[in-house]
Amino acid sequence: MKNKIVVMASGEGTTFQEIYQACSYGRINAEVVALISDRLDSGAVVKAGKLNVPVIHYSLTKKEIIIRELEKLKPDLIVLAGFLKILPEEFIDNFAGKIVNTHPSLLPCFGGKGMYGINVQHAVLKSGTKVTGCTIHLVDKDVDHGPIIAQETVPVLSTDTPESLQIRVHSVELGLYVDAISTLLKFDHTIVGNRVKFLNQFSL
C-alpha cells in the first residue's frame, strides 16, 4: 500500500517535480496526492497542473479550511519544497512529526529569519567557511530548527559565487531529500535530542 504525500511549494517547483518523479519511479513508496501553494502563478502550480496533481491555495485567512482539507487527505507526510511562508503553530500542532523540510546549509549554521534561497549562500561565502551543505529536518515551531534527519556536506571552493554554490548544494540536496523522505516512510523512528533516530539503526 502506498503512502500519501502532500507537497507545499512557492517557487518554480524543481523539488516538487523531483519528489513526484521519485514516487513515480518507486524510489519513494508514496503518491503525491496534492500540492499546496501560496502562489497560484508559481512554476510548481503549473507543473502540478501538467501532472494532474490537485492544487490547494494556501492562505493564512483560510488556515482552518486548509487543515480540514489535509485531514480529509490523511497524508503520511507533508513535504515543504521551497515553501516560503512560516507555518502557524496551529498547523504544526495538527500535523506534528509529519512535516519535513530541507535547508541549504548545515543547520544550525546559516538558518533562521531571512536565511532562504541565495541569501544563505551569500552568508556562507561571507563567513569564510570551507564546508557547507544541506539539512533535512522535521518541522517544529522554531524556524529552521526541528530534529535533524540527514545532512550532507559540500565543499566551498575559492572560485565560488553565491550562484555557483547554490547550484552545487541544490544538486546534492535533491537526492538527499528523496532518500530522507523514503527512509521516514519506510522505517520507524524516534526523536533523541534534536536528531531523528531510526529504530532499526538505519541511518542516512
C-alpha positions, 0 to 999 in steps of 0.5 A: 500500500502506498503512502500519501504525500502532500507537497507545499511549494512557492517557487518554480517547483524543481523539488516538487517535480523531483519528489513526484518523479521519485514516487513515480519511479518507486524510489519513494513508496508514496503518491503525491496526492496534492500540492499546496501553494501560496502562489497560484502563478508559481512554476510548481502550480503549473507543473502540478497542473501538467501532472494532474496533481490537485492544487490547494491555495494556501492562505493564512485567512483560510488556515482552518479550511486548509487543515480540514482539507489535509485531514480529509487527505490523511497524508503520511507526510507533508513535504515543504519544497521551497515553501516560503511562508512560516507555518502557524503553530496551529498547523504544526500542532495538527500535523506534528512529526509529519512535516519535513523540510530541507535547508541549504546549509548545515543547520544550525549554521546559516538558518533562521529569519531571512536565511532562504534561497541565495541569501544563505549562500551569500552568508556562507561565502561571507563567513569564510567557511570551507564546508557547507551543505544541506539539512533535512529536518522535521518541522517544529515551531522554531524556524529552521530548527526541528530534529535533524534527519540527514545532512550532507556536506559540500565543499566551498571552493575559492572560485565560488559565487553565491550562484555557483554554490547554490547550484552545487548544494541544490544538486546534492540536496535533491537526492538527499531529500528523496532518500530522507523522505523514503527512509521516514516512510519506510522505517520507524523512528524516534526523536533523541535530542534534536536528531531523528533516530531510526529504530532499526539503526538505519541511518542516512 
